[in-house]
Amino acid sequence: MKNSHLILALALIVAAAAYRVGAVFVPELSNVSPIMALAFCGAAYLERRALWLVPFVALSASDLWIDHYYATQYGYTWELGGALLRIACFAAALGVGAWVARRRTVLNLLGGVLGCSVLFYFASNTASWLGDAYYAKTLAGWWQAMTVGHPEFPPTVWFFRNTLVGDLAFTGLFALAMSRAYTTQARTA
């Protein structure tokens, strides 16, 4: 079973990074990403903590390419602070996933993934509000960062919607795959 977990983890790294990179070319899929679900479910399902690094490898690999793409296409580059914030949010998802692993129920999985989505939304948009000169450093400016964002981009609540859909869908897929893997293992044992 240890080798099958390693193979699953490697397959998930490749699939998550490829999906995230490919989604750049389909604006409707912006922020519909498997990375948060990998972090959350990795801790909720995988006993080997070394495999918890899977989402960080997928995030880092895809971030490098996406940063290069945005720099060449739009002249926009991500800063180290943004990368560290994303890593911190995914580390928090590991903690939530580890907590859920102690009593893994559908309701705990749902609550955990919703919490991770909301945390990422608030953290990333608050960081944008603090670091982006476009936003007034007032409550109204923070609310703008949380809801409509910049006028030349889709509203930030759309990004939250996409993040939530991606987190829920990929968590569901991951949980279903792991449930089937455990059921198959139990039948063959």
C-alpha angles and dihedrals in degrees: 000000000000092000092047090054090051092048090047091049093050091046090051092050092053095042094046094047092045093048093047093048093046092048089066088075094052108060092193088065094051108139093003090124136157095212100092091045089052092052094046097042094040090063093038095052113017115081095194106081091203087070089060086079090070096094092047091054091047091046094048095045094048093041091058093054096040091049090052091047094051092044093053097039102038107010088244121131131186117238129226091251091060092049091049091049091052090049091050091051091050090047088053088051088056089055092049091047092050089052091049091049089067090064108013109191130148090252093051091047091050094046092046096051092044089052091050092050093050092046092052092047095050095041097047096043094044089051089051090051092050096045104035116085089206092074121075110236092239135098088263090053091049090049089051090052090050097048119019105009118183116355093232092060133057114273114280091236086066088057088051091049090051092046091050093047091049094046093048095044097045092043089052092049092046093047091048092049092048092046090052092046091052091046092050091047092050092051093050094045 
